[in-house]
Amino acid sequence: MGPSVENAPDRCALEPAPSSRPAAPVELITTVALALSTVVAVTVVSIGIARAEAFAARPDGEVAPLAIALLVGLFLSAMGGLTAVMADDRKPRK
């Protein structure tokens, strides 16, 4: 026979398990790691742009690659903003 309702634990399955360690150090380490990786990513992209000379003005150069790169960047920024707005719109469960 399967488990009966009478033997079920008193607490809800969605409640967090009791923890003896605080979560603050883990959150701090995660935040610092995220900030450091963001700084590294910005540095790498900046160096790549400087080496590619994408923003150098040339009278005979084509502007299509720069326009495409800016459009892709705009789309990525819009998707990130939309994700942030949608994540903030959640209602707490009762």
CYANA upper distance limits for C-alpha pairs under 8 A (distance plus 0.5 A):
  3 PRO  CA      7 ASN  CA      7.53
  3 PRO  CA      8 ALA  CA      8.42
  4 SER  CA      8 ALA  CA      7.53
 11 ARG  CA     15 GLU  CA      7.62
 23 ALA  CA     27 GLU  CA      6.74
 24 ALA  CA     28 LEU  CA      6.58
 25 PRO  CA     29 ILE  CA      6.66
 26 VAL  CA     30 THR  CA      6.64
 27 GLU  CA     31 THR  CA      6.56
 28 LEU  CA     32 VAL  CA      6.69
 29 ILE  CA     33 ALA  CA      6.61
 30 THR  CA     34 LEU  CA      6.61
 31 THR  CA     35 ALA  CA      6.66
 32 VAL  CA     36 LEU  CA      6.60
 33 ALA  CA     37 SER  CA      6.61
 34 LEU  CA     38 THR  CA      6.62
 35 ALA  CA     39 VAL  CA      6.78
 36 LEU  CA     40 VAL  CA      6.78
 37 SER  CA     41 ALA  CA      6.62
 38 THR  CA     42 VAL  CA      6.67
 39 VAL  CA     43 THR  CA      6.65
 40 VAL  CA     44 VAL  CA      6.68
 41 ALA  CA     45 VAL  CA      6.68
 42 VAL  CA     46 SER  CA      6.54
 43 THR  CA     47 ILE  CA      6.66
 44 VAL  CA     48 GLY  CA      6.64
 45 VAL  CA     49 ILE  CA      6.66
 46 SER  CA     50 ALA  CA      6.67
 47 ILE  CA     51 ARG  CA      6.60
 48 GLY  CA     52 ALA  CA      6.56
 49 ILE  CA     53 GLU  CA      6.47
 49 ILE  CA     54 ALA  CA      6.52
 49 ILE  CA     55 PHE  CA      8.37
 50 ALA  CA     54 ALA  CA      7.81
 54 ALA  CA     66 LEU  CA      7.07
 55 PHE  CA     66 LEU  CA      8.21
 57 ALA  CA     61 GLY  CA      8.39
 63 VAL  CA     67 ALA  CA      6.67
 64 ALA  CA     68 ILE  CA      6.60
 65 PRO  CA     69 ALA  CA      6.65
 66 LEU  CA     70 LEU  CA      6.63
 67 ALA  CA     71 LEU  CA      6.61
 68 ILE  CA     72 VAL  CA      6.69
 69 ALA  CA     73 GLY  CA      6.69
 70 LEU  CA     74 LEU  CA      6.59
 71 LEU  CA     75 PHE  CA      6.74
 72 VAL  CA     76 LEU  CA      6.72
 73 GLY  CA     77 SER  CA      6.63
 74 LEU  CA     78 ALA  CA      6.60
 75 PHE  CA     79 MET  CA      6.63
 76 LEU  CA     80 GLY  CA      6.70
 77 SER  CA     81 GLY  CA      6.68
 78 ALA  CA     82 LEU  CA      6.56
 79 MET  CA     83 THR  CA      6.58
 80 GLY  CA     84 ALA  CA      6.71
 81 GLY  CA     85 VAL  CA      6.71
 82 LEU  CA     86 MET  CA      6.60
 83 THR  CA     87 ALA  CA      6.51
 84 ALA  CA     88 ASP  CA      6.68
 85 VAL  CA     89 ASP  CA      6.86
 86 MET  CA     90 ARG  CA      7.78
